[in-house]
């Protein structure tokens, strides 16, 4: 049982790493050709591909010929224990990060952000004259768009994958890129309804960097660092470079289906049940045929 769990865990991480690497290669070209929302949708591929490895594969009838292979030195129990300890530590760290953000929010020193998963709510920074009324309204529109798009739930799923795959660097790298693509997609959705507020939006982003903090369960404005902010502000100037045909959604659907199918194909075929093995063996026993040949009688 522990061997099966360990093999499933390793398959999930290998497939997730491969899917993340593929999305990292496709996200920038997809954003330039089809827009940020299509690029963000590509991040549905890694978790679906990883979960597809858990779907039972067809029974391999040829596996009966070899019988059941004996296991070598069983190290699965200690490895699973180490994985559980690491996952618990990752969950504790995410909980501590969330609690620290919520403490800052109660003091009016955090935000803008959306916090929560089941019933998300908007957190705004204290009224200290940093944002004008127009900018605060634009911020609220951004956060309401996050809630309407169910982005907090996607962020919670990403945090769960980080905890379960804590030893996989591709997962952590993918979550960071996914958070940025999530913000870019939300920016595009807001400006679709407010095309004249593009310059005001860019100025608001520049101000909001001073109040941005990490948040596992929720959505927040620019992630720490200069590069993500440059990407978001630069994306605002990239209007008009987008293909609004069905090519983008078709590419997105094809990528997700292909990743899920590839993940399922990584699942090795299940051996047949013991009863089927015994039946196969009885039906394929070697048969020794004896042919009696009577020699003709010798003539005197």
Steps between C-alpha positions, in 0.01 A plus 500: 500500500776744594685410179192592299462832682864587445485412130183708459663796677809482280289477184294801605813708555674393180194569288434831678862608441477416130168684464631807684807509275275486193277783626804713584608468136153575360368772731687801355429417132137425589471832684637693203284322243173438683506719810572453872181308571590215264852490644358479852265219395801287407568455871204264521715245318754404775248406773278315250797309362614412852154385606463297180784276615270379779232374261523120477654380177365203300585156630803353326427135427863442400608570857359164605770310316774635720313457829547737789850647531644501846596831649858576589605694806187689604583862575153631425390537863789728607472703179125549548563604859755759381255627239222531760730695733598735219137550395401578860782754523390660172140526624624658825705755306205590276276536806756726668526715185122528483473591869769766465318657205167497686663667802636773274158535335329551837750777569423663164852432371421238234322499170360545253413131487229239505521263796314177559387213281139403578381854571776730371500864604687810390770648722594861440790694652430771753387840376832685511476704183704255295219428253253746355127413505520409130796272564325331793196435284726347235660280765158379617406421139818294470429305818134444408619356169724257691199380697279471192766293322542266803868590514522450881407134454766459234751655741394259775548205263847632414586528870381142555724377218792686652444322829454155345794542260722695739818332371425577133665828391298510178177524699623801700629667186172431324289642784698824495452535123133401531439776755645756261294368208193511723555870564563569131177322406308697761654825373385415148148417618468829690631713213268330255215682675707814575715562191543870582649430843819340371731785610327531838532125544875512438543780755299303755720195446812707564356615832373160603844338489579667833218310672531158332559193718495125450165328556447122458119498520392797296605738222726797544648778290854491362712220640816620668777607270551739214459259210132400552399865523683580177320213330159620615558863406652394168198281427276805530680656203466184290145570387402407149736202483242232557329238287130495592419202279430149625866408458584594859220300669569205268869512588411513868258207480747295296783565745289403801365183337844399375656547843223301670532218246879496535471484877256209476732316262779530756295280733628143456240235416354330803579132542202269468327371811634185664205294376574607142866409543413151619252454217758614248757257638262205493394575146857534377670201657741326264343194351711194423345292228590132461448347158506124479622371169458133426767362273382268225559130565818365339438245230667161554 
